């Protein structure tokens, strides 16, 4: 995935990844926000990559 697309991830949001090298880190088992990856036309180029992640509630809306 790369470019003008957002992807909802099933994982619950948590801040920074653990320090050091990790493969498929496990997030919390519950929470109110989910991970959203990628970006769209209103993001800078740095934000339009799958490694860019945000935490949003699934019921949040935007125009």
C-alpha positions as CSV (number, residue, x, y, z in Angstrom):
1,X,0.0,0.0,0.0
2,X,1.4,3.4,-0.9
3,X,-0.1,6.7,-2.0
4,X,-3.5,8.1,-1.9
5,X,-5.2,5.7,0.5
6,X,-5.9,5.1,4.2
7,X,-5.9,1.7,5.7
8,X,-7.8,0.8,9.0
9,X,-5.8,-1.7,10.9
10,X,-7.4,-4.1,13.4
11,X,-4.9,-3.3,16.1
12,X,-5.7,-0.9,18.9
13,X,-3.7,2.3,19.0
14,X,-0.6,2.7,21.1
15,X,2.0,5.4,20.9
16,X,5.6,4.7,19.8
17,X,6.9,1.3,18.8
18,X,9.2,-0.4,21.3
19,X,12.8,0.5,21.2
20,X,15.1,-1.7,19.2
21,X,14.3,-4.1,16.4
22,X,10.9,-5.8,16.5
23,X,8.9,-7.9,14.1
24,X,5.1,-7.7,14.2
25,X,4.9,-6.0,17.6
26,X,1.7,-6.8,19.6
27,X,-0.3,-3.8,20.7
28,X,-2.8,-3.5,23.6
29,X,-5.7,-6.0,23.7
30,X,-8.3,-3.3,24.0
31,X,-8.8,0.5,23.6
32,X,-11.0,3.1,22.0
33,X,-8.8,4.1,19.1
34,X,-7.6,1.9,16.2
35,X,-4.5,2.3,14.1
36,X,-4.9,4.1,10.8
37,X,-2.0,3.8,8.3
38,X,-1.1,5.7,5.1
39,X,-2.3,9.1,3.9
40,X,-4.2,10.9,1.3
41,X,-4.2,13.9,-1.0
42,X,-4.2,16.4,1.9
43,X,-1.1,14.9,3.6
44,X,2.5,15.8,2.8
45,X,4.5,13.1,1.0
46,X,6.0,11.9,4.2
47,X,2.5,11.0,5.4
48,X,1.6,8.9,2.3
49,X,3.4,5.8,3.3
50,X,2.3,2.7,5.1
51,X,4.8,3.2,7.9
52,X,3.0,6.5,8.8
53,X,0.4,5.7,11.5
54,X,-2.2,7.5,13.5
55,X,-4.7,6.6,16.2
56,X,-8.4,7.4,15.6
57,X,-11.7,6.2,16.9
58,X,-13.6,4.2,14.3
59,X,-16.6,6.6,14.7
60,X,-14.5,9.7,13.9
61,X,-15.6,11.5,10.7
62,X,-14.0,14.1,8.5
63,X,-15.1,16.1,5.5
